[in-house]
Amino acid sequence: MAREPVTRRVFGRVQWAPVIAGAIAAAALAFVLHSVAIGIGLSIGSAAPSWRDASFALVLLSALYLVLTAIAAYGFGGYVSGLLLREPMSAPADEVEFRDGMHGLLVWALATLLTAAFALATAQSVTRLTAPAGGTAGPATSVGGENIIAFDLDRLFRSERPMDGNVDYDRAQAARILLTTSSHRGMLPEDRTFLVRLVAARTGLAQPEAERRVDDVAARAKENIGRARRTGVIMAFAAGAAALLGAAAAWFAACAGGQVRDGAVEPSEIWDWRSRVRRT
């Protein structure tokens, strides 16, 4: 009995040139889309009350834009890699599709690493920019507290008379105390007492007025910190969802690019689902 010819298998063969090209294309498109988002005010938020719009709707819109950007960028990179892959000599259709999809996932992985590297470099530069002008960020400056509740600290130490001594250290102490308002126990009584004395000494306010100011600022700080936490949770969830949906988009786009490369479908039919259903 004649043996059936063994087809040439394509498992285990990675073509890195299409993967790199697709990753660069995905990163470039993501950069353009994020630049557009920054230009129109999306993907930029702040918990400070002085920010032009700290609404929950803007946070959701920014999260949705992040997901759509990931799908578009990773899909474009996967499609490019599928088009550029060399057509196998002879292999079953399911193996070819699997090979194209795996290359799409490699595009997703490499583009994600590039994006993470850019984000890390940007975060380091932003950290240097947000450090107080008096020196480098250290234990006495509490840069994180300054960034979240800077306006609340301004209200806390607002005074008509000039302040002597190390004002930055007092602001840092106050910031660290105000950050405890969002904890389970809240601001401890001894911390509130110390903060009232500090405000009274710095601003010249009477004891009752200093207590009212501390209580008002503490309530506002707690609200702003809670808003910042909700924003962080939503954006972190959106980033995770964007990464997972981007991986799926890269897989299916690479398979679609492979079908166009092999002549199974026309490029115009990629988005025409009705014609593809008729083909099947």
C-alpha positions in Angstrom: 0.0 0.0 0.0 1.4 3.4 -1.0 2.2 5.7 1.8 0.7 9.2 1.8 3.2 12.0 1.3 4.2 13.8 4.5 3.6 17.5 4.3 6.2 19.9 5.4 5.4 21.1 8.9 5.9 24.7 10.0 5.9 24.3 13.8 8.9 25.7 15.6 10.1 28.1 12.8 10.1 31.7 13.9 10.8 34.5 11.3 12.1 37.4 13.3 12.2 40.0 10.6 8.4 40.1 10.2 8.0 40.1 14.0 10.3 43.0 14.5 8.6 44.9 11.6 5.2 44.3 13.0 6.3 45.3 16.5 7.8 48.6 15.2 4.6 49.3 13.3 2.4 48.6 16.3 4.6 50.8 18.6 4.6 53.6 16.0 0.8 53.6 15.7 0.3 53.4 19.4 2.6 56.4 19.8 0.6 58.4 17.3 -2.7 57.5 18.9 -1.5 58.3 22.4 -0.2 61.6 21.1 -3.6 62.4 19.7 -5.2 61.4 23.1 -2.9 63.8 25.0 -3.7 66.5 22.5 -7.4 66.2 23.0 -7.1 65.8 26.8 -7.6 62.0 27.1 -5.3 59.7 29.1 -4.4 62.7 31.3 -6.0 63.0 34.7 -5.4 64.4 38.1 -6.9 64.0 41.6 -6.3 67.7 42.4 -9.4 69.9 42.6 -7.6 72.5 40.5 -7.6 70.1 37.5 -10.0 71.2 34.7 -11.9 67.9 34.7 -11.5 65.1 37.3 -14.8 63.5 36.6 -15.5 59.8 36.5 -16.8 60.0 32.9 -13.4 61.3 31.7 -11.6 58.4 33.4 -13.9 55.9 31.8 -13.5 57.6 28.4 -9.7 57.5 28.8 -9.8 53.8 29.7 -12.0 53.0 26.7 -9.6 54.9 24.4 -6.7 52.9 25.9 -8.4 49.7 25.1 -9.3 50.8 21.5 -5.8 52.0 20.9 -4.3 48.7 22.0 -6.6 46.8 19.7 -5.8 49.0 16.7 -2.1 49.1 17.3 -1.6 45.4 18.0 -4.0 44.5 15.2 -2.0 46.6 12.8 1.3 45.1 13.9 0.0 41.5 13.6 -1.5 42.2 10.2 1.9 43.5 9.0 3.7 40.5 10.3 1.2 38.1 8.6 1.7 39.8 5.3 5.5 39.7 5.5 5.9 36.1 6.6 7.3 33.8 3.9 4.6 31.5 2.5 5.3 27.8 3.6 6.1 25.4 0.8 3.5 22.8 1.8 1.6 22.6 5.1 -1.9 22.0 6.3 -4.1 25.1 6.6 -4.5 24.8 10.3 -0.7 24.7 10.8 -0.2 27.8 8.7 -2.9 29.6 10.6 -1.3 28.6 13.9 2.1 29.7 12.7 0.7 33.1 11.6 -1.1 33.6 14.9 2.0 32.7 17.0 3.9 35.3 15.0 1.2 37.8 15.9 1.6 37.0 19.6 5.4 37.5 19.2 4.6 40.9 17.7 2.4 41.7 20.7 5.0 40.6 23.2 7.8 42.6 21.5 5.7 45.7 21.1 4.6 45.4 24.8 8.3 45.3 25.9 9.0 48.4 23.8 6.1 50.2 25.2 7.1 49.3 28.8 10.6 50.5 28.1 9.3 53.9 26.8 6.9 54.2 29.8 9.7 53.5 32.3 11.9 56.1 30.7 9.1 58.6 30.7 8.2 57.8 34.3 11.8 58.5 35.4 11.9 61.8 33.6 8.5 62.8 35.1 9.8 61.9 38.6 12.8 64.2 38.2 10.5 67.0 37.0 8.1 66.6 39.9 10.8 66.7 42.5 10.8 69.9 44.6 13.0 72.7 43.3 14.9 72.9 46.6 16.7 69.6 46.0 16.4 66.0 45.1 13.5 63.9 46.3 14.2 62.4 49.7 12.5 61.3 52.9 11.8 64.9 53.9 10.1 65.9 50.7 7.3 63.4 50.3 6.9 64.0 46.5 4.0 61.5 46.3 2.0 63.5 48.9 2.8 66.8 47.2 1.5 65.5 43.9 -1.8 64.1 45.2 -2.8 66.8 47.7 -0.6 69.8 46.7 -3.5 72.2 46.6 -4.8 71.0 50.0 -1.3 71.7 51.4 -1.5 75.2 50.0 -4.8 75.8 51.7 -3.5 74.4 54.9 -0.5 76.7 55.2 -2.0 79.8 53.5 -1.0 82.9 55.4 -0.4 86.6 54.9 2.8 86.7 56.9 6.2 85.3 55.6 7.2 81.9 56.9 10.6 81.3 58.3 12.5 78.0 58.7 12.2 74.8 56.6 8.8 75.2 55.0 9.3 72.2 52.7 9.9 69.8 55.7 6.7 71.0 57.4 4.7 70.5 54.2 6.2 67.1 53.9 5.2 66.2 57.4 1.7 67.5 56.8 1.4 65.6 53.5 2.3 62.3 55.2 -0.2 63.0 58.0 -3.0 63.9 55.5 -2.3 60.7 53.5 -3.3 58.7 56.5 -6.9 60.1 56.3 -7.7 57.4 53.7 -6.5 54.5 55.8 -8.8 52.3 57.8 -8.1 54.0 61.1 -8.0 57.5 59.6 -5.9 60.3 61.0 -4.9 59.6 64.6 -5.9 62.1 67.3 -2.2 62.8 68.2 -1.4 63.5 64.6 -4.3 65.9 64.3 -3.2 67.7 67.4 0.3 68.0 66.1 -1.0 69.2 62.7 -3.2 71.9 64.4 -0.2 73.2 66.4 2.0 73.2 63.3 -0.6 75.2 61.3 -1.2 77.6 64.2 2.6 78.2 64.5 3.1 78.6 60.8 0.1 80.8 59.9 -0.5 82.6 63.2 -4.1 81.4 63.4 -5.9 81.0 66.7 -6.4 77.4 68.0 -10.1 77.1 67.0 -9.4 78.5 63.5 -6.5 76.2 63.0 -8.6 73.2 64.0 -11.4 74.1 61.6 -8.8 74.5 58.8 -7.2 71.2 59.5 -10.5 69.4 59.6 -11.6 71.0 56.3 -8.3 70.2 54.6 -8.3 66.6 55.9 -11.8 66.0 54.5 -10.8 67.4 51.1 -7.6 65.4 51.1 -9.4 62.2 51.9 -11.8 62.8 49.0 -9.0 63.6 46.5 -7.0 60.5 47.6 -10.1 58.3 47.2 -10.6 59.7 43.7 -7.0 59.0 42.8 -7.3 55.4 44.0 -10.5 54.9 41.9 -8.8 56.4 38.9 -5.7 54.2 39.4 -7.9 51.0 39.7 -9.8 51.8 36.6 -6.8 52.6 34.5 -4.9 49.5 35.8 -7.9 47.3 34.9 -8.1 49.1 31.5 -4.4 48.5 30.9 -4.8 44.8 31.7 -7.8 44.4 29.5 -6.1 46.3 26.7 -3.1 43.9 26.9 -5.3 40.8 26.7 -7.5 42.2 23.9 -4.4 43.4 22.1 -3.0 39.9 22.1 -6.2 38.5 20.6 -6.2 41.3 18.0 -2.6 40.6 17.1 -3.4 36.8 16.7 -6.4 37.3 14.5 -4.9 40.1 12.5 -1.8 38.0 11.7 -4.1 35.2 10.6 -6.0 37.6 8.4 -2.7 38.9 7.0 -1.6 35.4 6.2 -4.8 34.7 4.3 -4.2 37.8 2.2 -0.6 36.7 1.6 -1.7 33.2 0.5 -4.4 34.6 -1.8 -7.3 33.0 0.2 -9.0 36.4 0.5 -8.7 39.8 -1.1 -7.5 42.7 1.1 -10.9 44.4 0.7 -12.7 41.3 2.1 -10.9 41.4 5.4 -13.5 43.6 6.9 -16.4 42.3 4.9 -17.7 39.5 7.1 -20.6 38.7 4.9 -18.3 37.7 2.0 -16.2 35.6 4.3 -19.2 33.7 5.6 -20.3 33.0 2.0 -16.9 31.6 1.3 -17.1 29.2 4.2 
